[in-house]
Amino acid sequence: MDGYITEHPILEFKRGKKVKFCFEDKEIEGYEGLPIAAALHAAGIKVLSISERYSRPRGFFCAVGKCSSCLMEVDGNPNVMVCMEPLRQGIKVRKQKGKGQKQ
């Protein structure tokens, strides 16, 4: 959990309680309410999806919901923008390849 920013000269970081969730069947901890992408990034996970056309890794890019680099499967639902989706206890997150398909 040491991958989070803890001090900033202007911003204040209020965090929820620690929760556990699964990424690719591996249990990870993060702070409830923060974006899923932030929790993954703090845990050292940089690749969130694989591009459809060139099969290139995609990661945490704009962090404001304007691109498609952070599309992932969350609880079986594809195309979730994890930079905007709040982390909650027990969710299951998986990398997505291309456009994603509903399970």
C-alpha positions in Angstrom: 0.0 0.0 0.0 3.0 2.3 -0.1 2.4 3.3 -3.7 0.0 6.0 -2.8 0.8 9.7 -2.6 0.7 10.7 1.0 1.8 14.4 1.0 1.1 17.2 -1.5 1.6 21.0 -1.0 -1.9 21.8 -2.2 -4.1 18.7 -2.2 -5.4 16.9 0.9 -5.9 13.1 0.6 -8.8 11.7 2.5 -9.0 7.9 2.3 -11.7 5.5 3.2 -11.1 2.3 5.1 -8.8 -0.4 3.7 -10.7 -3.0 1.6 -9.7 -6.2 -0.2 -10.6 -6.9 -3.8 -9.4 -9.4 -6.5 -7.3 -8.6 -9.6 -6.8 -11.5 -11.9 -7.7 -13.9 -9.0 -5.0 -12.2 -6.7 -6.2 -10.5 -3.5 -5.1 -6.9 -3.2 -5.9 -4.1 -0.7 -6.8 -0.6 -1.5 -8.8 2.3 0.0 -12.5 2.3 -0.4 -13.9 5.1 -2.6 -10.7 5.8 -4.4 -10.6 4.9 -8.1 -9.9 1.3 -8.8 -7.1 2.4 -11.2 -5.4 4.2 -8.3 -5.5 1.1 -6.1 -4.0 -1.0 -8.9 -1.3 1.6 -9.7 -0.4 1.8 -6.0 -0.1 -2.0 -5.9 2.4 -1.9 -8.8 0.0 -3.0 -11.5 0.6 -0.8 -14.5 -1.1 -2.7 -17.4 -4.9 -2.5 -17.2 -5.9 -3.7 -20.7 -4.5 -4.8 -24.1 -5.3 -2.8 -27.2 -7.4 -4.5 -29.8 -5.6 -3.5 -32.9 -2.0 -3.8 -32.0 -2.2 -5.9 -28.8 -0.3 -3.3 -26.9 -0.5 -2.8 -23.1 -2.6 0.2 -21.9 -2.4 1.8 -18.5 -3.6 4.6 -16.3 -3.5 7.6 -18.6 -5.8 10.6 -18.3 -7.5 9.7 -15.0 -10.6 11.8 -15.8 -12.7 9.5 -18.0 -11.8 11.0 -21.4 -9.8 8.2 -22.9 -10.2 4.4 -23.1 -6.9 3.3 -21.7 -8.4 2.1 -18.4 -11.2 0.0 -19.7 -11.4 -3.2 -17.6 -13.8 -5.9 -16.6 -15.3 -5.3 -13.2 -17.5 -8.0 -11.6 -18.0 -9.5 -15.1 -19.0 -6.3 -16.8 -16.6 -5.1 -19.6 -15.7 -1.6 -20.5 -15.7 -0.1 -17.0 -13.5 3.1 -16.8 -11.6 2.2 -13.6 -10.2 5.7 -13.4 -13.7 6.8 -12.5 -15.1 3.7 -10.7 -14.8 3.7 -6.9 -13.1 0.8 -5.2 -15.3 -1.3 -3.0 -14.9 -4.4 -0.9 -14.8 -7.7 -2.7 -15.0 -6.6 -6.4 -13.4 -8.7 -9.0 -11.3 -6.9 -11.6 -9.7 -8.4 -14.7 -7.7 -7.0 -17.6 -9.6 -6.6 -20.8 -8.4 -7.3 -24.3 -9.8 -5.1 -27.0 -13.5 -4.1 -26.8 -14.4 -6.6 -24.1 -17.2 -9.1 -24.1 -20.0 -9.6 -21.6 -19.5 -13.0 -19.9 
